[in-house]
């Protein structure tokens, strides 16, 4: 689903969408730019099962 910037703002005001932390500068005409943290995770298996809890490995990106 693609939402316009107005629809995104309305959904935030209604509590339908939560963006934390929120930055107005990251809101585009039909998107919100997200930024990665230094904490990431990757799936351990190359084949994923949508019905199962797929195991992940957590790691931190160094500077």
N, CA, C and O atoms as a Maestro MAE file, in Angstrom:
{
 s_m_m2io_version
 :::
 2.0.0
}

f_m_ct {
 s_m_title
 :::
 protein
 m_atom[252] {
  # First column is atom index #
  i_m_mmod_type
  r_m_x_coord
  r_m_y_coord
  r_m_z_coord
  i_m_residue_number
  s_m_chain_name
  s_m_pdb_residue_name
  s_m_pdb_atom_name
  i_m_atomic_number
  :::
  1 25 0.841 -1.163 0.000 1 A "UNK " " N  " 7
  2 3 0.000 0.000 0.000 1 A "UNK " " CA " 6
  3 2 0.893 1.235 0.000 1 A "UNK " " C  " 6
  4 15 1.854 1.315 0.765 1 A "UNK " " O  " 8
  5 25 0.574 2.187 -0.854 2 A "UNK " " N  " 7
  6 3 1.305 3.446 -0.908 2 A "UNK " " CA " 6
  7 2 0.425 4.530 -0.310 2 A "UNK " " C  " 6
  8 15 -0.728 4.694 -0.707 2 A "UNK " " O  " 8
  9 25 0.974 5.269 0.646 3 A "UNK " " N  " 7
  10 3 0.250 6.363 1.284 3 A "UNK " " CA " 6
  11 2 0.901 7.688 0.922 3 A "UNK " " C  " 6
  12 15 2.126 7.782 0.834 3 A "UNK " " O  " 8
  13 25 0.083 8.706 0.712 4 A "UNK " " N  " 7
  14 3 0.616 10.046 0.481 4 A "UNK " " CA " 6
  15 2 1.141 10.603 1.804 4 A "UNK " " C  " 6
  16 15 0.867 10.056 2.872 4 A "UNK " " O  " 8
  17 25 1.896 11.698 1.719 5 A "UNK " " N  " 7
  18 3 2.399 12.308 2.950 5 A "UNK " " CA " 6
  19 2 1.252 12.739 3.857 5 A "UNK " " C  " 6
  20 15 1.350 12.614 5.078 5 A "UNK " " O  " 8
  21 25 0.173 13.240 3.277 6 A "UNK " " N  " 7
  22 3 -0.994 13.633 4.078 6 A "UNK " " CA " 6
  23 2 -1.617 12.424 4.771 6 A "UNK " " C  " 6
  24 15 -1.989 12.495 5.942 6 A "UNK " " O  " 8
  25 25 -1.730 11.311 4.039 7 A "UNK " " N  " 7
  26 3 -2.305 10.093 4.625 7 A "UNK " " CA " 6
  27 2 -1.409 9.553 5.734 7 A "UNK " " C  " 6
  28 15 -1.903 9.063 6.749 7 A "UNK " " O  " 8
  29 25 -0.103 9.641 5.546 8 A "UNK " " N  " 7
  30 3 0.829 9.194 6.586 8 A "UNK " " CA " 6
  31 2 0.652 10.048 7.840 8 A "UNK " " C  " 6
  32 15 0.570 9.515 8.947 8 A "UNK " " O  " 8
  33 25 0.593 11.369 7.673 9 A "UNK " " N  " 7
  34 3 0.412 12.270 8.817 9 A "UNK " " CA " 6
  35 2 -0.918 12.022 9.522 9 A "UNK " " C  " 6
  36 15 -0.973 12.019 10.752 9 A "UNK " " O  " 8
  37 25 -1.993 11.812 8.756 10 A "UNK " " N  " 7
  38 3 -3.303 11.531 9.351 10 A "UNK " " CA " 6
  39 2 -3.266 10.224 10.135 10 A "UNK " " C  " 6
  40 15 -3.825 10.134 11.228 10 A "UNK " " O  " 8
  41 25 -2.606 9.211 9.575 11 A "UNK " " N  " 7
  42 3 -2.511 7.914 10.250 11 A "UNK " " CA " 6
  43 2 -1.686 8.009 11.526 11 A "UNK " " C  " 6
  44 15 -1.977 7.322 12.505 11 A "UNK " " O  " 8
  45 25 -0.663 8.854 11.523 12 A "UNK " " N  " 7
  46 3 0.130 9.076 12.736 12 A "UNK " " CA " 6
  47 2 -0.737 9.747 13.796 12 A "UNK " " C  " 6
  48 15 -0.719 9.347 14.960 12 A "UNK " " O  " 8
  49 25 -1.499 10.773 13.393 13 A "UNK " " N  " 7
  50 3 -2.371 11.485 14.337 13 A "UNK " " CA " 6
  51 2 -3.437 10.568 14.932 13 A "UNK " " C  " 6
  52 15 -3.795 10.715 16.101 13 A "UNK " " O  " 8
  53 25 -3.951 9.620 14.138 14 A "UNK " " N  " 7
  54 3 -4.979 8.679 14.605 14 A "UNK " " CA " 6
  55 2 -4.383 7.542 15.435 14 A "UNK " " C  " 6
  56 15 -5.115 6.786 16.073 14 A "UNK " " O  " 8
  57 25 -3.054 7.423 15.426 15 A "UNK " " N  " 7
  58 3 -2.409 6.337 16.150 15 A "UNK " " CA " 6
  59 2 -2.362 5.039 15.364 15 A "UNK " " C  " 6
  60 15 -2.037 3.989 15.919 15 A "UNK " " O  " 8
  61 25 -2.684 5.099 14.077 16 A "UNK " " N  " 7
  62 3 -2.660 3.904 13.228 16 A "UNK " " CA " 6
  63 2 -1.239 3.541 12.811 16 A "UNK " " C  " 6
  64 15 -0.938 2.380 12.535 16 A "UNK " " O  " 8
  65 25 -0.374 4.545 12.768 17 A "UNK " " N  " 7
  66 3 1.036 4.355 12.434 17 A "UNK " " CA " 6
  67 2 1.858 4.991 13.549 17 A "UNK " " C  " 6
  68 15 1.569 6.105 13.985 17 A "UNK " " O  " 8
  69 25 2.885 4.277 14.007 18 A "UNK " " N  " 7
  70 3 3.797 4.825 15.015 18 A "UNK " " CA " 6
  71 2 5.195 4.838 14.412 18 A "UNK " " C  " 6
  72 15 5.702 3.804 13.978 18 A "UNK " " O  " 8
  73 25 5.807 6.004 14.389 19 A "UNK " " N  " 7
  74 3 7.185 6.146 13.919 19 A "UNK " " CA " 6
  75 2 7.962 6.791 15.056 19 A "UNK " " C  " 6
  76 15 7.697 7.933 15.433 19 A "UNK " " O  " 8
  77 25 8.926 6.051 15.599 20 A "UNK " " N  " 7
  78 3 9.684 6.553 16.739 20 A "UNK " " CA " 6
  79 2 11.151 6.195 16.579 20 A "UNK " " C  " 6
  80 15 11.470 5.006 16.557 20 A "UNK " " O  " 8
  81 25 12.036 7.124 16.470 21 A "UNK " " N  " 7
  82 3 11.804 8.557 16.525 21 A "UNK " " CA " 6
  83 2 11.275 9.069 15.185 21 A "UNK " " C  " 6
  84 15 11.602 8.522 14.131 21 A "UNK " " O  " 8
  85 25 10.460 10.117 15.232 22 A "UNK " " N  " 7
  86 3 9.864 10.716 14.042 22 A "UNK " " CA " 6
  87 2 10.608 11.991 13.686 22 A "UNK " " C  " 6
  88 15 10.939 12.791 14.561 22 A "UNK " " O  " 8
  89 25 10.869 12.176 12.401 23 A "UNK " " N  " 7
  90 3 11.516 13.386 11.911 23 A "UNK " " CA " 6
  91 2 10.758 13.858 10.677 23 A "UNK " " C  " 6
  92 15 10.647 13.119 9.699 23 A "UNK " " O  " 8
  93 25 10.242 15.068 10.715 24 A "UNK " " N  " 7
  94 3 9.465 15.613 9.587 24 A "UNK " " CA " 6
  95 2 10.303 15.629 8.313 24 A "UNK " " C  " 6
  96 15 9.755 15.480 7.220 24 A "UNK " " O  " 8
  97 25 11.609 15.805 8.427 25 A "UNK " " N  " 7
  98 3 12.496 15.843 7.262 25 A "UNK " " CA " 6
  99 2 12.543 14.504 6.532 25 A "UNK " " C  " 6
  100 15 12.893 14.460 5.353 25 A "UNK " " O  " 8
  101 25 12.198 13.418 7.209 26 A "UNK " " N  " 7
  102 3 12.233 12.088 6.594 26 A "UNK " " CA " 6
  103 2 10.950 11.739 5.854 26 A "UNK " " C  " 6
  104 15 10.877 10.701 5.197 26 A "UNK " " O  " 8
  105 25 9.928 12.605 5.953 27 A "UNK " " N  " 7
  106 3 8.654 12.353 5.285 27 A "UNK " " CA " 6
  107 2 8.720 12.855 3.853 27 A "UNK " " C  " 6
  108 15 8.957 14.038 3.608 27 A "UNK " " O  " 8
  109 25 8.506 11.928 2.893 28 A "UNK " " N  " 7
  110 3 8.482 12.286 1.479 28 A "UNK " " CA " 6
  111 2 7.054 12.422 0.993 28 A "UNK " " C  " 6
  112 15 6.119 12.350 1.791 28 A "UNK " " O  " 8
  113 25 6.871 12.617 -0.310 29 A "UNK " " N  " 7
  114 3 5.523 12.790 -0.855 29 A "UNK " " CA " 6
  115 2 4.673 11.535 -0.734 29 A "UNK " " C  " 6
  116 15 3.453 11.634 -0.602 29 A "UNK " " O  " 8
  117 25 5.275 10.376 -0.775 30 A "UNK " " N  " 7
  118 3 4.526 9.123 -0.584 30 A "UNK " " CA " 6
  119 2 5.380 8.063 0.102 30 A "UNK " " C  " 6
  120 15 5.270 6.873 -0.195 30 A "UNK " " O  " 8
  121 25 6.238 8.510 1.027 31 A "UNK " " N  " 7
  122 3 7.112 7.564 1.719 31 A "UNK " " CA " 6
  123 2 7.667 8.199 2.991 31 A "UNK " " C  " 6
  124 15 7.542 9.402 3.217 31 A "UNK " " O  " 8
  125 25 8.277 7.356 3.805 32 A "UNK " " N  " 7
  126 3 9.021 7.826 4.972 32 A "UNK " " CA " 6
  127 2 10.387 7.158 4.922 32 A "UNK " " C  " 6
  128 15 10.478 5.931 4.880 32 A "UNK " " O  " 8
  129 25 11.440 7.949 4.927 33 A "UNK " " N  " 7
  130 3 12.799 7.417 4.873 33 A "UNK " " CA " 6
  131 2 13.183 6.846 6.229 33 A "UNK " " C  " 6
  132 15 13.112 7.535 7.247 33 A "UNK " " O  " 8
  133 25 13.584 5.597 6.234 34 A "UNK " " N  " 7
  134 3 14.032 4.965 7.473 34 A "UNK " " CA " 6
  135 2 15.546 4.822 7.437 34 A "UNK " " C  " 6
  136 15 16.153 4.787 6.366 34 A "UNK " " O  " 8
  137 25 16.143 4.740 8.606 35 A "UNK " " N  " 7
  138 3 17.593 4.642 8.723 35 A "UNK " " CA " 6
  139 2 17.927 3.444 9.598 35 A "UNK " " C  " 6
  140 15 17.245 3.168 10.585 35 A "UNK " " O  " 8
  141 25 18.973 2.746 9.226 36 A "UNK " " N  " 7
  142 3 19.386 1.570 9.978 36 A "UNK " " CA " 6
  143 2 20.088 1.959 11.267 36 A "UNK " " C  " 6
  144 15 20.717 3.012 11.370 36 A "UNK " " O  " 8
  145 25 19.964 1.098 12.217 37 A "UNK " " N  " 7
  146 3 20.669 1.227 13.484 37 A "UNK " " CA " 6
  147 2 21.990 0.475 13.357 37 A "UNK " " C  " 6
  148 15 22.242 -0.170 12.339 37 A "UNK " " O  " 8
  149 25 22.822 0.554 14.368 38 A "UNK " " N  " 7
  150 3 24.041 -0.257 14.347 38 A "UNK " " CA " 6
  151 2 23.750 -1.696 14.754 38 A "UNK " " C  " 6
  152 15 24.625 -2.556 14.657 38 A "UNK " " O  " 8
  153 25 22.516 -1.969 15.213 39 A "UNK " " N  " 7
  154 3 22.106 -3.315 15.599 39 A "UNK " " CA " 6
  155 2 21.269 -3.920 14.475 39 A "UNK " " C  " 6
  156 15 20.235 -3.369 14.097 39 A "UNK " " O  " 8
  157 25 21.720 -5.050 13.947 40 A "UNK " " N  " 7
  158 3 21.027 -5.717 12.847 40 A "UNK " " CA " 6
  159 2 20.862 -7.201 13.152 40 A "UNK " " C  " 6
  160 15 21.428 -7.721 14.113 40 A "UNK " " O  " 8
  161 25 20.077 -7.865 12.317 41 A "UNK " " N  " 7
  162 3 19.899 -9.313 12.437 41 A "UNK " " CA " 6
  163 2 19.798 -9.900 11.038 41 A "UNK " " C  " 6
  164 15 19.327 -9.246 10.108 41 A "UNK " " O  " 8
  165 25 20.241 -11.128 10.905 42 A "UNK " " N  " 7
  166 3 20.146 -11.826 9.627 42 A "UNK " " CA " 6
  167 2 19.615 -13.228 9.881 42 A "UNK " " C  " 6
  168 15 19.898 -13.828 10.919 42 A "UNK " " O  " 8
  169 25 18.848 -13.747 8.935 43 A "UNK " " N  " 7
  170 3 18.325 -15.108 9.072 43 A "UNK " " CA " 6
  171 2 19.459 -16.117 8.932 43 A "UNK " " C  " 6
  172 15 20.370 -15.925 8.127 43 A "UNK " " O  " 8
  173 25 19.404 -17.191 9.716 44 A "UNK " " N  " 7
  174 3 20.448 -18.215 9.674 44 A "UNK " " CA " 6
  175 2 20.264 -19.170 8.504 44 A "UNK " " C  " 6
  176 15 21.240 -19.722 7.998 44 A "UNK " " O  " 8
  177 25 19.030 -19.368 8.072 45 A "UNK " " N  " 7
  178 3 18.756 -20.289 6.973 45 A "UNK " " CA " 6
  179 2 18.519 -19.512 5.683 45 A "UNK " " C  " 6
  180 15 17.970 -18.411 5.700 45 A "UNK " " O  " 8
  181 25 18.938 -20.099 4.566 46 A "UNK " " N  " 7
  182 3 18.675 -19.480 3.266 46 A "UNK " " CA " 6
  183 2 17.223 -19.673 2.851 46 A "UNK " " C  " 6
  184 15 16.696 -18.897 2.054 46 A "UNK " " O  " 8
  185 25 16.574 -20.707 3.388 47 A "UNK " " N  " 7
  186 3 15.170 -20.992 3.077 47 A "UNK " " CA " 6
  187 2 14.335 -20.615 4.292 47 A "UNK " " C  " 6
  188 15 14.577 -21.110 5.392 47 A "UNK " " O  " 8
  189 25 13.352 -19.737 4.096 48 A "UNK " " N  " 7
  190 3 12.513 -19.263 5.192 48 A "UNK " " CA " 6
  191 2 11.129 -19.879 5.101 48 A "UNK " " C  " 6
  192 15 10.588 -20.064 4.011 48 A "UNK " " O  " 8
  193 25 10.564 -20.194 6.257 49 A "UNK " " N  " 7
  194 3 9.224 -20.763 6.355 49 A "UNK " " CA " 6
  195 2 8.321 -19.721 7.004 49 A "UNK " " C  " 6
  196 15 8.519 -19.371 8.167 49 A "UNK " " O  " 8
  197 25 7.329 -19.222 6.266 50 A "UNK " " N  " 7
  198 3 6.442 -18.177 6.777 50 A "UNK " " CA " 6
  199 2 5.605 -18.648 7.959 50 A "UNK " " C  " 6
  200 15 5.098 -17.822 8.718 50 A "UNK " " O  " 8
  201 25 5.449 -19.962 8.132 51 A "UNK " " N  " 7
  202 3 4.651 -20.503 9.238 51 A "UNK " " CA " 6
  203 2 5.494 -20.800 10.476 51 A "UNK " " C  " 6
  204 15 4.953 -21.128 11.532 51 A "UNK " " O  " 8
  205 25 6.801 -20.686 10.352 52 A "UNK " " N  " 7
  206 3 7.698 -21.038 11.460 52 A "UNK " " CA " 6
  207 2 8.403 -19.797 11.996 52 A "UNK " " C  " 6
  208 15 8.450 -18.756 11.341 52 A "UNK " " O  " 8
  209 25 8.947 -19.932 13.194 53 A "UNK " " N  " 7
  210 3 9.789 -18.878 13.760 53 A "UNK " " CA " 6
  211 2 11.203 -19.130 13.244 53 A "UNK " " C  " 6
  212 15 11.902 -20.011 13.743 53 A "UNK " " O  " 8
  213 25 11.616 -18.362 12.256 54 A "UNK " " N  " 7
  214 3 12.926 -18.546 11.647 54 A "UNK " " CA " 6
  215 2 14.003 -17.949 12.545 54 A "UNK " " C  " 6
  216 15 13.879 -16.817 13.013 54 A "UNK " " O  " 8
  217 25 15.058 -18.720 12.780 55 A "UNK " " N  " 7
  218 3 16.129 -18.275 13.670 55 A "UNK " " CA " 6
  219 2 16.950 -17.171 13.009 55 A "UNK " " C  " 6
  220 15 17.214 -17.190 11.807 55 A "UNK " " O  " 8
  221 25 17.341 -16.207 13.846 56 A "UNK " " N  " 7
  222 3 18.150 -15.091 13.366 56 A "UNK " " CA " 6
  223 2 19.400 -14.947 14.215 56 A "UNK " " C  " 6
  224 15 19.449 -15.384 15.365 56 A "UNK " " O  " 8
  225 25 20.396 -14.331 13.627 57 A "UNK " " N  " 7
  226 3 21.632 -14.011 14.338 57 A "UNK " " CA " 6
  227 2 21.695 -12.490 14.455 57 A "UNK " " C  " 6
  228 15 21.588 -11.781 13.454 57 A "UNK " " O  " 8
  229 25 21.869 -11.993 15.674 58 A "UNK " " N  " 7
  230 3 21.960 -10.553 15.914 58 A "UNK " " CA " 6
  231 2 23.425 -10.146 15.923 58 A "UNK " " C  " 6
  232 15 24.278 -10.871 16.434 58 A "UNK " " O  " 8
  233 25 23.705 -8.987 15.356 59 A "UNK " " N  " 7
  234 3 25.071 -8.485 15.361 59 A "UNK " " CA " 6
  235 2 25.062 -6.966 15.342 59 A "UNK " " C  " 6
  236 15 24.026 -6.336 15.128 59 A "UNK " " O  " 8
  237 25 26.222 -6.398 15.568 60 A "UNK " " N  " 7
  238 3 26.368 -4.949 15.625 60 A "UNK " " CA " 6
  239 2 27.384 -4.511 14.588 60 A "UNK " " C  " 6
  240 15 28.437 -5.130 14.438 60 A "UNK " " O  " 8
  241 25 27.066 -3.444 13.874 61 A "UNK " " N  " 7
  242 3 27.975 -2.903 12.871 61 A "UNK " " CA " 6
  243 2 29.015 -2.051 13.588 61 A "UNK " " C  " 6
  244 15 28.672 -1.165 14.370 61 A "UNK " " O  " 8
  245 25 30.275 -2.322 13.318 62 A "UNK " " N  " 7
  246 3 31.343 -1.533 13.925 62 A "UNK " " CA " 6
  247 2 31.490 -0.192 13.221 62 A "UNK " " C  " 6
  248 15 30.953 0.014 12.133 62 A "UNK " " O  " 8
  249 25 32.214 0.705 13.846 63 A "UNK " " N  " 7
  250 3 32.404 2.039 13.245 63 A "UNK " " CA " 6
  251 2 33.580 2.068 12.331 63 A "UNK " " C  " 6
  252 15 33.881 3.108 11.745 63 A "UNK " " O  " 8
  :::
 }
 m_bond[251] {
  # First column is bond index #
  i_m_from
  i_m_to
  i_m_order
  :::
  1 1 2 1
  2 2 3 1
  3 3 4 2
  4 3 5 1
  5 5 6 1
  6 6 7 1
  7 7 8 2
  8 7 9 1
  9 9 10 1
  10 10 11 1
  11 11 12 2
  12 11 13 1
  13 13 14 1
  14 14 15 1
  15 15 16 2
  16 15 17 1
  17 17 18 1
  18 18 19 1
  19 19 20 2
  20 19 21 1
  21 21 22 1
  22 22 23 1
  23 23 24 2
  24 23 25 1
  25 25 26 1
  26 26 27 1
  27 27 28 2
  28 27 29 1
  29 29 30 1
  30 30 31 1
  31 31 32 2
  32 31 33 1
  33 33 34 1
  34 34 35 1
  35 35 36 2
  36 35 37 1
  37 37 38 1
  38 38 39 1
  39 39 40 2
  40 39 41 1
  41 41 42 1
  42 42 43 1
  43 43 44 2
  44 43 45 1
  45 45 46 1
  46 46 47 1
  47 47 48 2
  48 47 49 1
  49 49 50 1
  50 50 51 1
  51 51 52 2
  52 51 53 1
  53 53 54 1
  54 54 55 1
  55 55 56 2
  56 55 57 1
  57 57 58 1
  58 58 59 1
  59 59 60 2
  60 59 61 1
  61 61 62 1
  62 62 63 1
  63 63 64 2
  64 63 65 1
  65 65 66 1
  66 66 67 1
  67 67 68 2
  68 67 69 1
  69 69 70 1
  70 70 71 1
  71 71 72 2
  72 71 73 1
  73 73 74 1
  74 74 75 1
  75 75 76 2
  76 75 77 1
  77 77 78 1
  78 78 79 1
  79 79 80 2
  80 79 81 1
  81 81 82 1
  82 82 83 1
  83 83 84 2
  84 83 85 1
  85 85 86 1
  86 86 87 1
  87 87 88 2
  88 87 89 1
  89 89 90 1
  90 90 91 1
  91 91 92 2
  92 91 93 1
  93 93 94 1
  94 94 95 1
  95 95 96 2
  96 95 97 1
  97 97 98 1
  98 98 99 1
  99 99 100 2
  100 99 101 1
  101 101 102 1
  102 102 103 1
  103 103 104 2
  104 103 105 1
  105 105 106 1
  106 106 107 1
  107 107 108 2
  108 107 109 1
  109 109 110 1
  110 110 111 1
  111 111 112 2
  112 111 113 1
  113 113 114 1
  114 114 115 1
  115 115 116 2
  116 115 117 1
  117 117 118 1
  118 118 119 1
  119 119 120 2
  120 119 121 1
  121 121 122 1
  122 122 123 1
  123 123 124 2
  124 123 125 1
  125 125 126 1
  126 126 127 1
  127 127 128 2
  128 127 129 1
  129 129 130 1
  130 130 131 1
  131 131 132 2
  132 131 133 1
  133 133 134 1
  134 134 135 1
  135 135 136 2
  136 135 137 1
  137 137 138 1
  138 138 139 1
  139 139 140 2
  140 139 141 1
  141 141 142 1
  142 142 143 1
  143 143 144 2
  144 143 145 1
  145 145 146 1
  146 146 147 1
  147 147 148 2
  148 147 149 1
  149 149 150 1
  150 150 151 1
  151 151 152 2
  152 151 153 1
  153 153 154 1
  154 154 155 1
  155 155 156 2
  156 155 157 1
  157 157 158 1
  158 158 159 1
  159 159 160 2
  160 159 161 1
  161 161 162 1
  162 162 163 1
  163 163 164 2
  164 163 165 1
  165 165 166 1
  166 166 167 1
  167 167 168 2
  168 167 169 1
  169 169 170 1
  170 170 171 1
  171 171 172 2
  172 171 173 1
  173 173 174 1
  174 174 175 1
  175 175 176 2
  176 175 177 1
  177 177 178 1
  178 178 179 1
  179 179 180 2
  180 179 181 1
  181 181 182 1
  182 182 183 1
  183 183 184 2
  184 183 185 1
  185 185 186 1
  186 186 187 1
  187 187 188 2
  188 187 189 1
  189 189 190 1
  190 190 191 1
  191 191 192 2
  192 191 193 1
  193 193 194 1
  194 194 195 1
  195 195 196 2
  196 195 197 1
  197 197 198 1
  198 198 199 1
  199 199 200 2
  200 199 201 1
  201 201 202 1
  202 202 203 1
  203 203 204 2
  204 203 205 1
  205 205 206 1
  206 206 207 1
  207 207 208 2
  208 207 209 1
  209 209 210 1
  210 210 211 1
  211 211 212 2
  212 211 213 1
  213 213 214 1
  214 214 215 1
  215 215 216 2
  216 215 217 1
  217 217 218 1
  218 218 219 1
  219 219 220 2
  220 219 221 1
  221 221 222 1
  222 222 223 1
  223 223 224 2
  224 223 225 1
  225 225 226 1
  226 226 227 1
  227 227 228 2
  228 227 229 1
  229 229 230 1
  230 230 231 1
  231 231 232 2
  232 231 233 1
  233 233 234 1
  234 234 235 1
  235 235 236 2
  236 235 237 1
  237 237 238 1
  238 238 239 1
  239 239 240 2
  240 239 241 1
  241 241 242 1
  242 242 243 1
  243 243 244 2
  244 243 245 1
  245 245 246 1
  246 246 247 1
  247 247 248 2
  248 247 249 1
  249 249 250 1
  250 250 251 1
  251 251 252 2
  :::
 }
}
